[in-house]
């Protein structure tokens, strides 16, 4: 996420390291590099210039001139200005209606349908809502099918009417259907186009007028950079939407959309998509994103994800098993699942301060645990509960069944034994410490 921009900003700020104080000369050199980094990230030229002017104004303030660590102070100034540029404070969606109606808009290919499912999953699991997804794309049958698949995947109801070609009528019928089912949130997925056109804008405007949604969200592919910002402006001129959703932030994102969009349309980024899984959705926190762009990590989000997946009741059961030496591979497997639910490994590592730079260029496999899971799944229930029974012939059978080598099976057994002993010694730390240890076994 923003790897290229982060690297260039780090080099720009490095200019001030070793200087005793900030001067107009070394500030000018630093800001020149910062402006270049922003332009390379596809940030609008006018926004990049305004940004560096604000940084310069603060950096050359009287209090700054006497500071003996100008490099650190410049990082703070840049971070504060980046945070302000991206919106300042986090803003969630309005769920005041009964049902609350959320209208999704955006171009085709922006990830609108998938994110509708992610949003429904988020509201269901984290806000205790009962969502209904409504399929209003009357042009692509595959879009209707996709929404039904997504709904089934997350356990949410989906309303569609394949015999009706009027998206306004479908949207209204969907809201009435939600009232019948007792759903308190309606998420309406609309049609997208490959480009902004009059027919598309008229249609989405008609839907908006007919249903008067509590929240209208514009979904944009963050990898499209400045084009995304221009498209957002076109949609906002027609819909006056309430917020932006940035998808595909786990990809090769240049950063221009995230940094520029709030300044151009004066609407907050409310959510971001960080992966393909239905759980890969985060509230957008400008200050946390600024930290990540500047290579400071995002420990707060990392801890929040861990807390969401940490099951205290399960941890208590595992503690009892550890005390009785009954901790087995089934328990180990359940802990792996908790770690995987936290998100893709590369994104998680990027939240650790300094890890992004240290791991630059490395391909972190999102299925880092798959060979461990394959070996465990090749064991019988008895072998999982009592690994000590694994003799040479059983190890060979497990290796063949998992597509791994006997050496890898032996290595896993050795690591598992070491971990079990350590867990026994540190009992009382529970599942959180165990999750940390298991990350070292990848």
GUKOLTI-999029 format. One line per field, with one value per residue (C-alpha): residue in one letter; residue number from 1; chain; x, y, z. Coordinates in pm, whole numbers. Example, Ala and Ser with C-alpha at 12.3 -4.5 7.8 and 13.67 -1.06 7.14 Angstrom:
// GUKOLTI-999029
residuo = (a, s)
num = (1, 2)
cadena = (A, A)
px = (1230, 1367)
py = (-450, -106)
pz = (780, 714)
END
This chain:
// GUKOLTI-999029
residuo = (x, x, x, x, x, x, x, x, x, x, x, x, x, x, x, x, x, x, x, x, x, x, x, x, x, x, x, x, x, x, x, x, x, x, x, x, x, x, x, x, x, x, x, x, x, x, x, x, x, x, x, x, x, x, x, x, x, x, x, x, x, x, x, x, x, x, x, x, x, x, x, x, x, x, x, x, x, x, x, x, x, x, x, x, x, x, x, x, x, x, x, x, x, x, x, x, x, x, x, x, x, x, x, x, x, x, x, x, x, x, x, x, x, x, x, x, x, x, x, x, x, x, x, x, x, x, x, x, x, x, x, x, x, x, x, x, x, x, x, x, x, x, x, x, x, x, x, x, x, x, x, x, x, x, x, x, x, x, x, x, x, x, x, x, x, x, x, x, x, x, x, x, x, x, x, x, x, x, x, x, x, x, x, x, x, x, x, x, x, x, x, x, x, x, x, x, x, x, x, x, x, x, x, x, x, x, x, x, x, x, x, x, x, x, x, x, x, x, x, x, x, x, x, x, x, x, x, x, x, x, x, x, x, x, x, x, x, x, x, x, x, x, x, x, x, x, x, x, x, x, x, x, x, x, x, x, x, x, x, x, x, x, x, x, x, x, x, x, x, x, x, x, x, x, x, x, x, x, x, x, x, x, x, x, x, x, x, x, x, x, x, x, x, x, x, x, x, x, x, x, x, x, x, x, x, x, x, x, x, x, x, x, x, x, x, x, x, x, x, x, x, x, x, x, x, x, x, x, x, x, x, x, x, x, x, x, x, x, x, x, x, x, x, x, x, x, x, x, x, x, x, x, x, x, x, x, x, x, x, x, x, x, x, x, x, x, x, x, x, x, x, x, x, x, x, x, x, x, x, x, x, x, x, x, x, x, x, x, x, x, x, x, x, x, x, x, x, x, x, x, x, x, x, x, x, x, x, x, x, x, x, x, x, x, x, x, x, x, x, x, x, x, x, x, x, x, x, x, x, x, x, x, x, x, x, x, x, x, x, x, x, x)
num = (1, 2, 3, 4, 5, 6, 7, 8, 9, 10, 11, 12, 13, 14, 15, 16, 17, 18, 19, 20, 21, 22, 23, 24, 25, 26, 27, 28, 29, 30, 31, 32, 33, 34, 35, 36, 37, 38, 39, 40, 41, 42, 43, 44, 45, 46, 47, 48, 49, 50, 51, 52, 53, 54, 55, 56, 57, 58, 59, 60, 61, 62, 63, 64, 65, 66, 67, 68, 69, 70, 71, 72, 73, 74, 75, 76, 77, 78, 79, 80, 81, 82, 83, 84, 85, 86, 87, 88, 89, 90, 91, 92, 93, 94, 95, 96, 97, 98, 99, 100, 101, 102, 103, 104, 105, 106, 107, 108, 109, 110, 111, 112, 113, 114, 115, 116, 117, 118, 119, 120, 121, 122, 123, 124, 125, 126, 127, 128, 129, 130, 131, 132, 133, 134, 135, 136, 137, 138, 139, 140, 141, 142, 143, 144, 145, 146, 147, 148, 149, 150, 151, 152, 153, 154, 155, 156, 157, 158, 159, 160, 161, 162, 163, 164, 165, 166, 167, 168, 169, 170, 171, 172, 173, 174, 175, 176, 177, 178, 179, 180, 181, 182, 183, 184, 185, 186, 187, 188, 189, 190, 191, 192, 193, 194, 195, 196, 197, 198, 199, 200, 201, 202, 203, 204, 205, 206, 207, 208, 209, 210, 211, 212, 213, 214, 215, 216, 217, 218, 219, 220, 221, 222, 223, 224, 225, 226, 227, 228, 229, 230, 231, 232, 233, 234, 235, 236, 237, 238, 239, 240, 241, 242, 243, 244, 245, 246, 247, 248, 249, 250, 251, 252, 253, 254, 255, 256, 257, 258, 259, 260, 261, 262, 263, 264, 265, 266, 267, 268, 269, 270, 271, 272, 273, 274, 275, 276, 277, 278, 279, 280, 281, 282, 283, 284, 285, 286, 287, 288, 289, 290, 291, 292, 293, 294, 295, 296, 297, 298, 299, 300, 301, 302, 303, 304, 305, 306, 307, 308, 309, 310, 311, 312, 313, 314, 315, 316, 317, 318, 319, 320, 321, 322, 323, 324, 325, 326, 327, 328, 329, 330, 331, 332, 333, 334, 335, 336, 337, 338, 339, 340, 341, 342, 343, 344, 345, 346, 347, 348, 349, 350, 351, 352, 353, 354, 355, 356, 357, 358, 359, 360, 361, 362, 363, 364, 365, 366, 367, 368, 369, 370, 371, 372, 373, 374, 375, 376, 377, 378, 379, 380, 381, 382, 383, 384, 385, 386, 387, 388, 389, 390, 391, 392, 393, 394, 395, 396, 397, 398, 399, 400, 401, 402, 403, 404, 405, 406, 407, 408, 409, 410, 411, 412, 413, 414, 415, 416, 417, 418, 419, 420, 421, 422, 423, 424, 425, 426, 427, 428, 429, 430, 431, 432, 433, 434, 435, 436, 437, 438, 439, 440, 441, 442)
cadena = (A, A, A, A, A, A, A, A, A, A, A, A, A, A, A, A, A, A, A, A, A, A, A, A, A, A, A, A, A, A, A, A, A, A, A, A, A, A, A, A, A, A, A, A, A, A, A, A, A, A, A, A, A, A, A, A, A, A, A, A, A, A, A, A, A, A, A, A, A, A, A, A, A, A, A, A, A, A, A, A, A, A, A, A, A, A, A, A, A, A, A, A, A, A, A, A, A, A, A, A, A, A, A, A, A, A, A, A, A, A, A, A, A, A, A, A, A, A, A, A, A, A, A, A, A, A, A, A, A, A, A, A, A, A, A, A, A, A, A, A, A, A, A, A, A, A, A, A, A, A, A, A, A, A, A, A, A, A, A, A, A, A, A, A, A, A, A, A, A, A, A, A, A, A, A, A, A, A, A, A, A, A, A, A, A, A, A, A, A, A, A, A, A, A, A, A, A, A, A, A, A, A, A, A, A, A, A, A, A, A, A, A, A, A, A, A, A, A, A, A, A, A, A, A, A, A, A, A, A, A, A, A, A, A, A, A, A, A, A, A, A, A, A, A, A, A, A, A, A, A, A, A, A, A, A, A, A, A, A, A, A, A, A, A, A, A, A, A, A, A, A, A, A, A, A, A, A, A, A, A, A, A, A, A, A, A, A, A, A, A, A, A, A, A, A, A, A, A, A, A, A, A, A, A, A, A, A, A, A, A, A, A, A, A, A, A, A, A, A, A, A, A, A, A, A, A, A, A, A, A, A, A, A, A, A, A, A, A, A, A, A, A, A, A, A, A, A, A, A, A, A, A, A, A, A, A, A, A, A, A, A, A, A, A, A, A, A, A, A, A, A, A, A, A, A, A, A, A, A, A, A, A, A, A, A, A, A, A, A, A, A, A, A, A, A, A, A, A, A, A, A, A, A, A, A, A, A, A, A, A, A, A, A, A, A, A, A, A, A, A, A, A, A, A, A, A, A, A, A, A, A, A, A, A, A, A, A, A, A, A, A, A)
px = (0, 157, 502, 644, 509, 633, 981, 1003, 874, 1125, 1407, 1273, 1259, 1605, 1744, 1693, 1856, 2183, 2096, 2099, 1798, 1547, 1640, 1477, 1747, 1714, 1333, 1318, 1519, 1300, 974, 1089, 1132, 800, 617, 784, 681, 319, 309, 456, 176, -72, -176, -321, -49, -249, -312, 55, 163, -86, 25, 395, 320, 136, 422, 673, 470, 463, 822, 960, 767, 962, 926, 1062, 1381, 1512, 1441, 1749, 1579, 1435, 1402, 1161, 969, 931, 789, 531, 436, 401, 198, -39, -89, -144, -403, -582, -566, -731, -1013, -885, -1124, -1284, -1651, -1883, -2211, -2554, -2772, -3058, -3336, -3570, -3465, -3149, -3105, -2754, -2712, -2392, -2263, -1953, -1805, -1806, -1502, -1455, -1551, -1897, -2086, -1818, -1795, -2173, -2130, -1837, -2038, -2335, -2101, -1946, -2285, -2411, -2115, -1989, -2303, -2552, -2767, -2982, -2894, -3070, -2878, -3078, -2962, -3042, -2802, -3050, -2786, -2553, -2718, -2376, -2395, -2721, -2569, -2260, -2466, -2657, -2329, -2194, -2515, -2498, -2133, -2202, -2545, -2743, -3071, -3062, -3355, -3364, -3625, -3485, -3810, -3806, -3588, -3671, -3401, -3615, -3903, -3662, -3507, -3849, -3963, -3640, -3702, -4059, -3923, -3676, -3963, -4144, -3834, -3753, -3421, -3302, -3042, -3090, -2782, -2869, -2614, -2656, -2527, -2188, -2044, -1695, -1706, -1931, -2221, -2551, -2770, -2584, -2595, -2966, -3047, -2855, -3003, -3358, -3294, -3151, -3452, -3706, -3566, -3406, -3128, -2977, -2635, -2505, -2158, -1925, -1707, -1377, -1083, -784, -544, -684, -523, -623, -885, -1068, -1076, -1215, -1485, -1575, -1626, -1860, -2069, -2074, -2200, -2506, -2562, -2401, -2295, -2212, -1884, -1623, -1517, -1168, -1128, -820, -587, -403, -286, -22, -180, -1, -189, -321, -689, -664, -469, -657, -1022, -1131, -980, -1152, -1507, -1505, -1652, -1488, -1343, -1553, -1429, -1140, -1110, -789, -830, -1062, -1217, -1553, -1383, -1135, -1304, -1182, -1315, -1087, -879, -681, -424, -357, -323, -79, 126, 139, 231, 522, 636, 521, 290, -58, -38, -384, -558, -347, -450, -816, -811, -650, -911, -1193, -1070, -961, -1212, -1183, -1399, -1189, -873, -994, -1062, -716, -555, -722, -597, -245, -255, -359, -115, -409, -338, -353, -339, -714, -662, -358, -562, -834, -571, -437, -791, -810, -486, -604, -929, -729, -648, -382, -31, 129, -128, -81, 298, 261, 90, 405, 629, 938, 827, 718, 1067, 1236, 1014, 1025, 1052, 962, 660, 460, 230, -126, -152, 155, -6, -137, 136, 83, -293, -239, -24, -274, -571, -389, -384, -656, -857, -657, -324, -428, -523, -216, 77, 307, 155, 301, 551, 758, 489, 222, 449, 511, 136, 71, 348, 204, -148, -50, 192, 476, 794, 855, 1118, 850, 619, 902, 982, 618, 605, 926, 802, 466, 636, 857, 560, 354, 635, 672, 296, 296, 572, 402, 50, -170, -80, -356, -436, -283, 71, 7, -96, 230, 432, 253, 337, 703, 625, 518)
py = (0, 329, 164, 391, 710, 606, 540, 876, 1072, 896, 1003, 1359, 1389, 1235, 1561, 1730, 1459, 1576, 1946, 2148, 2356, 2417, 2688, 2817, 2644, 2291, 2324, 2425, 2117, 1888, 2035, 2006, 1631, 1601, 1779, 1550, 1243, 1360, 1429, 1084, 941, 1110, 1383, 1689, 1954, 2233, 2019, 1916, 2281, 2395, 2109, 2195, 2566, 2484, 2263, 2538, 2797, 2580, 2459, 2812, 2921, 3085, 2784, 2546, 2742, 2670, 2296, 2072, 1779, 1933, 1600, 1464, 1789, 1799, 1444, 1558, 1861, 1650, 1390, 1656, 1813, 1474, 1392, 1723, 1679, 1335, 1457, 1495, 1276, 942, 950, 652, 618, 745, 458, 669, 547, 253, 94, 290, 308, 315, 383, 255, 434, 413, 298, -62, -251, -34, -322, -182, -513, -685, -389, -386, -735, -627, -336, -563, -805, -520, -384, -733, -839, -513, -298, -578, -482, -699, -590, -654, -631, -507, -583, -282, -352, -442, -453, -727, -1055, -1154, -862, -999, -1346, -1204, -1022, -1342, -1531, -1257, -1257, -1632, -1604, -1360, -1491, -1185, -1164, -1046, -897, -903, -898, -1037, -967, -596, -352, -46, 6, 269, 23, -251, -19, 76, -287, -383, -130, -261, -617, -515, -387, -719, -916, -684, -576, -243, -162, -169, -157, -82, -193, 8, -34, 99, 199, 195, 575, 857, 905, 1094, 783, 647, 973, 1024, 673, 698, 1046, 907, 626, 874, 1104, 821, 652, 949, 739, 822, 762, 778, 635, 662, 354, 414, 196, 350, 223, 466, 766, 1112, 965, 842, 1195, 1335, 1067, 1138, 1505, 1414, 1190, 1443, 1718, 1501, 1311, 1527, 1198, 1164, 979, 785, 421, 338, -20, -227, -49, -382, -351, -135, 189, 510, 709, 999, 919, 879, 1203, 1421, 1316, 1493, 1820, 1804, 1695, 1800, 1462, 1221, 882, 659, 307, 133, -214, -398, -739, -985, -1142, -1020, -912, -690, -359, -85, 249, 513, 695, 979, 998, 623, 633, 925, 716, 427, 651, 787, 436, 465, 164, 143, -38, 78, -89, -402, -431, -368, -649, -886, -797, -859, -1213, -1296, -1537, -1524, -1833, -2034, -1903, -2028, -2374, -2382, -2280, -2577, -2808, -2673, -2736, -3097, -3147, -3198, -2913, -3068, -2982, -2909, -2631, -2513, -2507, -2293, -2036, -2023, -1944, -1653, -1507, -1546, -1363, -1056, -992, -1062, -1103, -823, -573, -689, -663, -312, -208, -281, 29, -17, -354, -213, -84, -399, -625, -412, -626, -946, -1140, -1226, -1516, -1457, -1836, -1849, -2118, -2338, -2603, -2631, -2665, -2928, -3138, -3112, -3194, -3510, -3639, -3855, -3709, -3934, -3812, -3448, -3494, -3704, -3608, -3835, -4135, -4029, -4297, -4315, -4484, -4239, -3943, -4079, -4119, -3763, -3625, -3803, -3689, -3324, -3303, -3211, -3394, -3608, -3350, -3078, -3297, -3357, -2984, -2897, -3160, -3026, -2665, -2770, -2954, -2654, -2419, -2647, -2652, -2275, -2227, -2456, -2241, -1910, -2025, -1735, -1539, -1716, -1707, -1367, -1483, -1807, -1615, -1419, -1739, -1903, -1612, -1711, -2062, -1953)
pz = (0, -119, -120, -392, -235, 110, -23, -202, 95, 319, 85, 73, 452, 481, 343, 682, 892, 1042, 1013, 1332, 1238, 964, 714, 399, 194, 333, 357, -10, -107, 102, -26, -385, -334, -147, -431, -683, -478, -467, -840, -911, -697, -936, -693, -866, -927, -761, -450, -431, -452, -185, 38, 21, 74, 397, 513, 435, 623, 937, 904, 894, 1201, 1482, 1718, 1459, 1397, 1747, 1732, 1731, 1550, 1235, 1055, 1316, 1333, 954, 961, 1217, 1008, 691, 882, 1022, 680, 512, 778, 720, 341, 365, 588, 943, 1140, 1053, 951, 950, 764, 865, 988, 1125, 893, 947, 729, 656, 279, 133, -238, -400, -711, -928, -1255, -1375, -1246, -937, -706, -626, -607, -400, -164, -122, 23, 240, 376, 449, 627, 828, 936, 1020, 1232, 1380, 1403, 1476, 1175, 949, 593, 264, -64, -365, -722, -943, -1229, -1504, -1778, -1656, -1544, -1407, -1164, -1021, -996, -829, -566, -486, -447, -218, -14, 34, 131, 416, 515, 400, 209, -154, -346, -726, -1003, -1328, -1517, -1439, -1636, -1428, -1160, -983, -941, -826, -567, -428, -423, -246, 32, 78, 85, 357, 572, 527, 631, 920, 767, 909, 640, 262, 37, -324, -583, -905, -1259, -1358, -1695, -1837, -1843, -1724, -1969, -1970, -1956, -1657, -1462, -1536, -1417, -1088, -1029, -1079, -830, -581, -613, -583, -270, -84, 74, 413, 260, -97, -141, -439, -492, -668, -766, -585, -851, -1110, -940, -1066, -1303, -994, -857, -1183, -1192, -829, -916, -1205, -979, -698, -929, -1001, -676, -408, -247, 122, 111, -83, -66, -192, -312, -398, -155, -121, -482, -647, -529, -621, -359, -566, -513, -135, -96, -347, -341, -21, -138, -479, -384, -16, 84, 329, 250, 476, 406, 233, 84, 169, 7, -162, 149, 278, 602, 414, 493, 727, 842, 691, 952, 786, 1067, 1055, 677, 706, 952, 704, 411, 616, 715, 1078, 1062, 1212, 1543, 1655, 1359, 1405, 1772, 1681, 1427, 1678, 1942, 1695, 1629, 1985, 2141, 2521, 2577, 2334, 2500, 2839, 2694, 2538, 2868, 3036, 2760, 2796, 3171, 3110, 2818, 2582, 2341, 1993, 1625, 1606, 1861, 1668, 1347, 1507, 1610, 1254, 1134, 1378, 1242, 881, 955, 1053, 686, 425, 564, 362, 489, 848, 822, 680, 1005, 1205, 1226, 1010, 874, 539, 463, 593, 382, 69, -242, -60, -184, 129, 49, 166, 210, 433, 650, 370, 392, 770, 717, 447, 681, 969, 745, 632, 992, 1144, 1438, 1672, 1533, 1570, 1935, 2025, 1795, 2000, 1820, 1487, 1388, 1067, 854, 964, 890, 541, 482, 604, 382, 76, 159, 201, -91, 145, 246, 553, 657, 658, 866, 1115, 1122, 1201, 1477, 1629, 1619, 1761, 2047, 2125, 2115, 2343, 2601, 2592, 2624, 2925, 3082, 3017, 3096, 3186, 2872, 2680, 2311, 2236, 2311, 2126, 1815, 1831, 1855, 1568, 1340, 1380, 1254, 906)
END
